[in-house]
Amino acid sequence: KVKHINLVQDITKLTIDNEMYDLIIVWHVFEHIKEDVKAMSEVFRILKPSGKVLVNVPIYPIDNEVTYEDSIIKYEDYEKVYGHYDHCRGCGLDYYKKFEAEGFNTEVLNIKNMDAKVILKHGLSKCHVVWCFSK
């Protein structure tokens, strides 16, 4: 068990009641989930009206504009294609559009525009993009 993880479930089929949370943080998760749209729908379902979801995925390659995924790519080729052995897509700066299609509103938080001390304090990277989605 890890201190900073307070819930372990399959994000594509959560056993949580509707509209339970005001704030959800999902950090470096969606790039691992083949059925990411199903997971987005579940997160939307458990979020209270006006609730917020902070989401970060690695943008691969850095500053990549367009998300790339192909269901016929073999698992052993994931690292070569997506930049990591267990990522099932290469997320682009357009990845937030999938959330919008599920009903979320988007605010983009560009880490590269933050003060260097804040970036260091929170262990961020200038190539991170954080989306703040609301219901």
BAFI-3210 file (N, C-alpha, C; in Angstrom, 3 decimals, decimal comma, padded with zeros to 6 digits):
// residues 135
n [1|2|3|4|5|6|7|8|9|10|11|12|13|14|15|16|17|18|19|20|21|22|23|24|25|26|27|28|29|30|31|32|33|34|35|36|37|38|39|40|41|42|43|44|45|46|47|48|49|50|51|52|53|54|55|56|57|58|59|60|61|62|63|64|65|66|67|68|69|70|71|72|73|74|75|76|77|78|79|80|81|82|83|84|85|86|87|88|89|90|91|92|93|94|95|96|97|98|99|100|101|102|103|104|105|106|107|108|109|110|111|112|113|114|115|116|117|118|119|120|121|122|123|124|125|126|127|128|129|130|131|132|133|134|135]
n.u [000,843|000,469|001,072|000,160|-001,809|-005,179|-007,275|-007,975|-008,986|-010,597|-010,606|-012,284|-014,611|-015,906|-016,812|-018,217|-020,570|-022,714|-021,779|-020,037|-017,603|-015,837|-013,349|-011,020|-008,007|-006,059|-003,258|-000,889|-002,174|-004,198|-002,836|-002,186|-004,457|-006,434|-009,190|-009,815|-011,787|-014,037|-013,174|-012,970|-015,641|-016,604|-015,260|-016,440|-019,035|-018,834|-018,134|-019,094|-021,582|-020,129|-017,722|-014,140|-011,522|-008,227|-005,914|-003,123|-001,081|001,719|003,137|003,915|005,844|007,702|005,917|004,233|001,589|-000,676|-002,593|-001,657|-002,694|-002,949|-004,611|-003,576|-000,916|001,638|002,159|004,873|006,050|005,324|007,010|008,814|007,040|005,265|006,803|007,060|007,048|004,550|002,588|-000,322|-000,864|000,352|000,145|-001,047|-001,001|-003,603|-005,148|-007,010|-009,398|-010,796|-011,855|-013,554|-015,417|-016,769|-018,204|-016,902|-015,620|-012,810|-009,767|-006,564|-003,464|-000,423|002,630|005,129|004,856|004,909|006,432|009,831|010,561|008,175|007,684|009,866|009,368|007,029|007,801|007,521|007,639|008,836|007,788|005,348|001,795|-001,109|-004,450|-007,352|-010,352|-013,843|-017,184]
n.v [-001,183|002,262|005,460|007,889|007,075|006,689|005,217|002,315|001,036|-000,303|001,995|002,101|000,927|001,872|001,465|003,395|005,700|007,913|011,317|011,939|013,219|016,302|017,037|015,455|013,822|012,695|011,401|010,769|008,393|007,855|007,343|004,727|003,234|001,326|001,550|004,370|006,357|005,245|005,268|008,037|008,723|007,437|008,868|011,345|010,692|010,207|012,646|015,578|018,096|021,040|020,194|019,465|018,081|017,176|016,452|014,795|013,730|012,148|013,984|012,821|012,453|015,083|018,093|017,219|017,593|016,069|013,362|009,952|006,733|003,245|000,372|-001,999|-002,147|-003,995|-005,096|-005,403|-003,472|-001,047|000,731|001,702|003,000|004,563|005,626|004,490|001,376|000,505|002,257|002,870|004,627|007,542|010,458|013,605|017,228|017,690|015,942|016,557|017,008|014,640|014,394|016,588|015,715|013,945|015,546|017,316|020,540|022,556|023,752|024,834|024,285|025,388|024,214|025,177|027,882|028,540|029,698|028,921|028,025|027,038|024,942|023,264|022,774|021,210|019,048|019,009|019,075|021,103|020,319|019,295|019,317|020,292|019,526|021,070|019,940|020,527|019,885]
n.w [000,000|-000,773|000,538|-000,735|-002,466|-002,478|-003,395|-005,134|-008,047|-011,009|-013,405|-015,557|-014,829|-012,312|-008,867|-007,538|-006,272|-008,196|-008,792|-006,545|-005,903|-005,427|-006,308|-008,355|-008,967|-011,524|-012,436|-014,795|-015,837|-017,834|-020,245|-020,063|-020,360|-022,361|-022,979|-022,777|-023,178|-022,038|-019,391|-018,989|-019,127|-016,842|-014,834|-015,240|-014,482|-011,692|-010,720|-009,037|-009,919|-011,190|-010,218|-010,261|-012,265|-012,310|-014,719|-016,033|-018,620|-020,190|-022,806|-025,851|-028,767|-027,034|-026,921|-028,924|-031,153|-031,928|-030,823|-030,958|-031,674|-032,183|-032,604|-033,577|-033,019|-031,590|-028,220|-027,480|-029,026|-028,006|-026,501|-028,429|-030,199|-028,619|-026,594|-024,087|-022,378|-021,443|-022,307|-024,127|-026,086|-027,784|-026,372|-027,425|-027,575|-028,110|-026,681|-024,709|-026,032|-026,213|-023,668|-023,637|-025,493|-023,917|-022,294|-020,589|-019,570|-020,407|-019,005|-019,616|-018,116|-018,457|-017,668|-018,362|-018,247|-015,618|-012,536|-011,914|-009,343|-008,311|-010,069|-009,464|-006,707|-006,796|-008,263|-011,034|-014,650|-017,289|-019,683|-019,110|-019,367|-017,836|-017,548|-016,439|-015,870|-015,868|-014,746]
ca.u [000,000|001,225|000,387|-000,489|-002,889|-006,252|-008,324|-007,482|-010,098|-010,549|-011,200|-013,292|-015,848|-015,809|-017,912|-018,471|-021,852|-022,716|-021,600|-019,485|-016,369|-015,640|-012,035|-010,390|-006,696|-005,669|-001,936|-000,180|-002,993|-004,962|-001,989|-002,071|-005,777|-006,919|-010,551|-009,723|-013,051|-014,884|-012,660|-013,366|-017,081|-016,747|-014,814|-017,509|-020,178|-018,639|-017,825|-020,242|-021,718|-019,125|-016,493|-012,926|-010,638|-006,892|-005,394|-001,851|-000,531|002,937|003,001|004,998|007,055|007,506|005,204|003,456|000,276|-001,777|-002,565|-001,525|-002,916|-003,263|-004,921|-002,867|000,477|001,897|002,635|006,338|006,462|004,803|008,065|009,333|006,019|004,610|007,767|007,114|006,629|003,156|001,665|-001,047|-001,024|001,227|-000,775|-000,664|-001,595|-005,035|-005,790|-008,130|-010,617|-011,537|-012,605|-014,626|-016,442|-017,516|-018,984|-016,081|-015,099|-011,363|-008,835|-005,204|-002,449|000,888|003,672|006,270|004,594|004,969|007,691|010,750|010,520|006,932|007,916|010,773|008,691|006,027|008,383|006,950|008,543|008,362|007,064|004,026|000,579|-002,148|-005,780|-008,336|-011,666|-014,978|-018,443]
ca.v [000,000|003,493|006,521|008,917|006,483|006,408|004,445|001,441|000,411|-000,235|003,291|001,948|000,422|002,250|001,052|004,605|006,316|009,114|012,658|011,801|013,961|017,693|017,112|014,176|013,992|011,494|011,821|009,726|007,177|007,602|006,810|003,284|002,611|001,163|002,085|005,654|007,085|004,632|005,789|009,448|008,720|007,052|010,001|012,342|010,201|010,306|014,036|016,434|019,276|022,076|019,575|019,615|016,933|017,531|015,325|014,948|012,586|012,580|014,343|012,100|013,116|016,376|019,105|016,589|018,238|015,154|012,054|008,822|005,395|002,274|-000,870|-003,176|-002,145|-005,057|-004,644|-005,324|-002,283|000,170|001,680|002,320|003,841|005,477|006,201|003,747|-000,001|000,208|003,284|002,344|005,734|008,695|011,577|014,894|018,393|017,662|014,848|017,103|016,989|013,421|014,722|017,495|014,893|013,271|016,544|018,172|021,841|022,476|024,851|024,317|024,849|025,105|024,245|025,982|029,283|028,710|030,077|027,792|027,526|026,256|023,716|022,444|022,401|020,182|017,959|019,032|019,233|022,163|019,726|018,865|020,086|019,808|019,997|021,151|019,729|020,739|019,292]
ca.w [000,000|-000,909|001,271|-001,553|-003,247|-001,533|-004,030|-006,186|-008,768|-012,464|-013,714|-016,609|-014,211|-010,908|-007,985|-006,755|-006,597|-009,034|-008,232|-005,188|-005,659|-005,857|-006,946|-008,690|-009,595|-012,269|-012,892|-015,549|-015,821|-019,061|-021,315|-019,833|-020,419|-023,737|-023,056|-022,084|-023,257|-020,998|-018,116|-018,918|-018,843|-015,440|-014,025|-015,363|-013,718|-010,233|-010,384|-008,718|-010,775|-010,915|-009,728|-011,076|-012,455|-012,802|-015,497|-016,721|-019,354|-020,867|-024,211|-026,529|-028,306|-026,381|-027,716|-029,982|-031,284|-032,208|-030,159|-031,882|-031,139|-033,217|-031,878|-034,093|-032,567|-030,612|-026,911|-027,450|-029,783|-027,359|-026,128|-029,655|-030,830|-027,685|-025,676|-022,826|-022,644|-021,110|-022,797|-025,290|-027,039|-027,632|-026,182|-027,971|-026,926|-028,418|-025,941|-023,941|-026,839|-025,869|-022,452|-024,035|-026,153|-022,849|-021,570|-019,743|-019,996|-020,262|-018,768|-019,789|-017,230|-019,041|-016,640|-018,824|-017,919|-014,163|-011,915|-011,772|-007,965|-008,177|-010,837|-008,662|-005,465|-007,044|-009,044|-012,372|-015,774|-018,189|-020,812|-018,645|-019,545|-016,943|-017,894|-015,367|-016,464|-014,974|-015,195]
c.u [000,889|000,414|-000,410|-001,586|-004,000|-007,390|-007,721|-008,681|-009,791|-011,303|-012,239|-014,609|-015,783|-017,037|-018,278|-019,807|-021,667|-022,469|-021,113|-018,338|-016,411|-014,355|-011,490|-009,062|-006,307|-004,373|-001,208|-000,910|-003,578|-004,119|-001,811|-003,371|-006,278|-008,298|-010,628|-011,027|-014,038|-014,470|-013,056|-014,839|-017,349|-016,344|-015,874|-018,702|-020,025|-018,319|-019,116|-020,365|-020,784|-017,838|-015,359|-012,153|-009,316|-006,308|-004,064|-001,526|000,772|002,636|004,196|004,776|006,742|006,931|004,449|002,049|-000,881|-001,574|-002,516|-001,783|-003,359|-003,427|-004,175|-001,388|000,637|002,488|004,156|006,882|006,016|005,902|008,597|008,325|005,503|005,540|007,883|006,517|005,174|002,190|000,984|-001,429|000,080|000,322|-000,190|-001,331|-003,097|-005,813|-007,010|-009,448|-011,454|-012,385|-013,785|-015,759|-017,299|-018,269|-018,202|-015,806|-013,620|-010,713|-007,448|-004,263|-001,088|001,977|004,824|006,090|004,675|006,367|008,541|010,727|009,285|007,088|008,786|010,088|007,738|006,524|007,831|008,040|007,968|007,611|005,705|002,953|-000,433|-003,463|-006,629|-009,703|-012,741|-016,232|-019,479]
c.v [001,247|004,629|007,478|008,375|006,088|005,596|003,616|000,712|000,427|001,024|003,212|001,389|000,625|001,799|002,185|005,191|007,547|010,361|012,658|012,768|015,382|017,842|015,711|014,503|012,663|011,828|010,649|008,386|006,880|007,047|005,299|002,522|002,544|001,777|003,429|006,448|006,545|005,144|007,254|009,571|008,372|008,196|011,104|011,956|010,423|011,730|014,810|017,557|020,380|021,508|019,724|018,302|017,459|016,295|015,718|013,637|013,054|012,889|013,728|012,091|014,502|017,381|018,535|017,176|017,238|013,806|010,955|007,533|004,493|000,920|-002,090|-003,202|-003,177|-004,463|-004,474|-004,123|-000,970|001,181|002,418|003,331|004,935|006,058|005,516|002,371|-000,295|001,357|002,747|003,451|006,752|009,914|012,853|016,012|018,501|016,645|015,323|017,035|015,735|013,652|015,633|016,730|014,139|014,261|017,485|019,526|021,854|023,806|024,228|025,053|024,460|025,290|025,142|027,466|029,562|029,133|028,825|027,194|026,662|024,913|022,757|021,919|021,224|019,041|017,868|019,141|020,316|021,596|019,162|019,849|019,464|020,395|019,992|021,075|019,998|020,177|020,388]
c.w [000,000|-000,287|000,388|-002,468|-002,285|-002,134|-005,155|-006,783|-010,252|-012,872|-014,841|-016,072|-012,696|-010,121|-007,034|-007,218|-007,481|-008,190|-006,783|-004,889|-006,207|-006,652|-007,140|-009,368|-010,227|-012,999|-013,531|-015,469|-017,206|-020,206|-021,213|-020,114|-021,852|-023,917|-022,331|-022,113|-022,221|-019,616|-017,934|-018,551|-017,380|-014,511|-014,070|-014,484|-012,216|-009,771|-010,111|-009,746|-010,285|-010,310|-010,728|-011,131|-013,002|-013,473|-016,122|-017,398|-019,967|-022,329|-024,928|-028,027|-027,729|-027,374|-028,918|-030,008|-031,304|-031,518|-031,219|-031,130|-032,274|-032,545|-032,405|-033,694|-031,459|-029,337|-026,894|-028,228|-029,136|-027,051|-027,351|-030,230|-029,898|-026,609|-024,333|-023,061|-022,307|-021,416|-024,053|-026,276|-026,785|-027,554|-026,760|-027,197|-027,194|-027,574|-025,150|-024,710|-026,581|-024,616|-022,781|-024,713|-025,135|-021,961|-020,676|-020,400|-019,627|-019,947|-018,851|-018,847|-017,795|-017,998|-017,074|-018,529|-016,418|-013,716|-011,673|-010,370|-007,723|-008,894|-010,031|-007,406|-005,675|-007,927|-010,452|-013,424|-016,683|-019,389|-020,385|-019,081|-018,601|-017,413|-016,637|-016,036|-015,420|-015,612|-015,363]
res [k|v|k|h|i|n|l|v|q|d|i|t|k|l|t|i|d|n|e|m|y|d|l|i|i|v|w|h|v|f|e|h|i|k|e|d|v|k|a|m|s|e|v|f|r|i|l|k|p|s|g|k|v|l|v|n|v|p|i|y|p|i|d|n|e|v|t|y|e|d|s|i|i|k|y|e|d|y|e|k|v|y|g|h|y|d|h|c|r|g|c|g|l|d|y|y|k|k|f|e|a|e|g|f|n|t|e|v|l|n|i|k|n|m|d|a|k|v|i|l|k|h|g|l|s|k|c|h|v|v|w|c|f|s|k]
***
